[in-house]
Amino acid sequence: MEHPIFFLNTILASLGLEHFGFSYQHVTHSWLVMLILIVCAILFGKGVQLLPHKGQNVFEVIIDGLETFMVEISGPEGRFFFPYIATVFLFILVSNLIGLIPGFFSPTANINTTLGLALCSFILTHAIGIKYHGVKYIKHFMGPVWWLVPLMLPIEIIGHVARIMSLSVRLFGNIFGKETVLGILFGMAVASAAACLAPLPILFLGILVSFIQALVFMLLSIMYFVGAMQEAH
């Protein structure tokens, strides 16, 4: 079976880790994305000035825009989970975009990566609910009146568990589809010089899809957090 040629896989193969590279390319590319984000954070954070330079300006616009967007939905009391929201958005965005570069793979095109991200949002949702309401958070699952508890409790539990599938499958499906189409078009471009421009429209569309999917995941996570913060009705 032929494997796509990825730069990280080639490097790992030269180190005798060929099987690991091909079997866990979503893991190695996740590490690469984390490294990119860490290096960028160090570089931008190291030279923070009162009069910002170009790189700091870009970083501040992104962070301020994300915070403003989140606070408009959650209110000022939601600022404490902003570090998670910003991290998830940037990780997903870079993960989505890196697959547009030939020789690299989007970690979010693997269900294991998106499932891990979805589980993080799922766990944090209920941690926020317990933080705000304590034991009374159970009322979110019991319905408006006590005699509906036998009906509402399983429905609410199924609905909350379904959020994991909603977050993970939506992101995985869209990015996997993008990767598959790009792989086919790049193969056509290699096989025929006349088809070398075929991937360009999909590349532009891929950038848009990458941003939208990162935004959707972030927005749904915020909505789940806000729902956990609110009083049960």
N, C-alpha and C positions, 0 to 999 in steps of 0.2 A: 504494500500500500504506500503510495507516495504521500509525503507530507509537504505542506507549504514551506517555503524557505523563509525563515525568520532569523534576523541577525542574532538575537539572544540564543536561539537554539543552536546556531553555528558556533557561537562562543562556548556554550556549555558542552557541545559535542567535542570541541577541541580539548576540553578539560576532563573528558571521559564521562560526562553526565548527559549523554545523548538521550537516554531513555527518560530521564527526569525532565529534560527540556521539552521533548515532544508530548509527554503525558501531562505535564503541569505547566503548559505555556501561559495559562491564565494566571498562575501564581507568580511566575517570573516577571510577567509584564505588569502585574499589580505591584510588585516590588519596584519595578522601574518607574511606574507612575508615582509611587510614594517617594522615591528618591528625587524625582523631578520637583515635586511639591516642597519637599524639605529643603532642597538646595535653593529654590526660588524664595522660600520664606526667610532663609538665612541671608541671602543676598539683599532682598528688599528690606528686611528688618535691621540689617547691620548698618545701613546708611540712612536711617530715618532722620529727616531734618524738618525743621519748622518751615523752611522754604523747600517744598518737595522737588526732587529731580524727576525726570521723565518716567523711569521705572516705578518710582514711588507713587507718582500720579496715577498710573494705570492700576496699580494694586489698590490704591485708596478708592478709586472709582468703583472697582469691582466689589470690594468689601462693603463700602458705604451703600451701594445699590442693593446688595443682598440684604443688608441689615434693615434698610428702609422698607424694602419689599416685605420682609418678615414681620416687622413691627406693625405695619399697616394691617396685617392679618391677625397677629397674636396679641397686639397691644404691648406696652412697655414691659409688662411682667414676663413676657416670653423671651426677653433678652438673654436669660441664663442658658438657654439651649442653642443660642446663635452659633457658638463655636462648632457644635456638631453639625448644624445645618450648613454652615459655610464649608466645612471640611468635606461633607458628603457631596455637595454640589461641585466643588472643585475637583474632587477625586473622580466623580462620574464623568464630568466634562472632559478632563484630560484623558481618562480611559477611553472615552468614546472617540475623541479626536485622534489619538495616537494610532488607531487602526487605519486612518486615512493615509498614513505614510507607508509607502511600500517597504516591506521587510519587517513590519511591526504588526502586533495583534491587539485588538481591543479586549481587555480583560472582561468587560461587561458583555461581550459576546458569548460568555460561558455562564451557564445557569448557576454554577457554584458561587461565582463572584456576586451576582445579583441577589442570590438567596441570602448570602452572608450580609449584604447591605440591608436587605429587607428585614432580616432578623434583628439587626441593630436598631432599626426604627421601631420595630414591634416591641422589643424589650424596653426601649427608652420611653415609648408611649405609656406603658403601664407603670414604669418607675415614676414618671411625672404624675400620673393619676394618684399613685400612693403618696407621693410627696405632698400633693395639694389636699388630699382628702383623707389620707390614712385608711383605716379599715372601712370607712364609709364609701370608698371607691367602688365597693361591690354593688352599690346601688345602680351604677351605670349598666349593670347586666341584668337587673331584676325587674325592669319595667316600671310604669307609673303606679300600679296598685299591686298589693301583695298576692292576690289570687291569680295574677298573670305570670307569676314567677316560674312555674313549671314550663310554660310556653316560651317566655322571653329569654330565660337563662340559656337554653341550648341554642336559640336563634342568635343571641348576642355573641356567644362563644364562637359559633361557626362564622359569623360575620367578621369577628376580629381575626380569626385564623386565616380567613380568606384574604385579608389585607396582605399577608405575606405573599400569597400567590399573585395578587394584583400588582404589587410593587416589583416582584422579581421577574415574573413572566413578561410583563409589558416591556420593561427595559431590555431584558435578554432578547425577546423576539425582534424588536426594532433594530437593535445593534447587530444581532446575528444576521438579519436580513440584509443590512447594509454591507456587512463584511462579505457575505456570499455573493451579492451582486457585483461588488468591487473586484472580488477575486476572479469572477468570470470575465469581467471587462478587461482587467489587467492581463489575463491570459490571452484574450483576443488581441490586445495591443502588442503583446510579445510575438504572437503568431503572425500578425499582419501589420505591416507599416501603415496601411491605409486606415486601420482601426485604432491608431495610437491616440486619437483624440476622443475615443468613445468613453473613457472613464471620467472625463472632465465634468460633464453635467451632473453625474452621480456624486462626484467629489463635492461640488457646491451644495447639492442636496444633502449629502452626508454631514456637512458642517452644520446645516440647519437642523437636521434630525438629532445630531449629537447634543446641540444646545437645548432643544426642546425637551428631549428625554431627561436630561439632567435637571431642567427646570420643573418638569412634571413630578419627578421623584421627590425633589425638594418640597414642592408645593403640597403634595399628598402627605408627606411626613409632617409638615407644619400643621395641616388640617387635623391630623390624628392627634398631635400634641395638644392643640387648642381644645379639641373635643375632650381629652382627658383632664384638662385644666378646669373645664366648666362644671357647674353643678349638675347632678343628675336630675332629669325631669320625669 
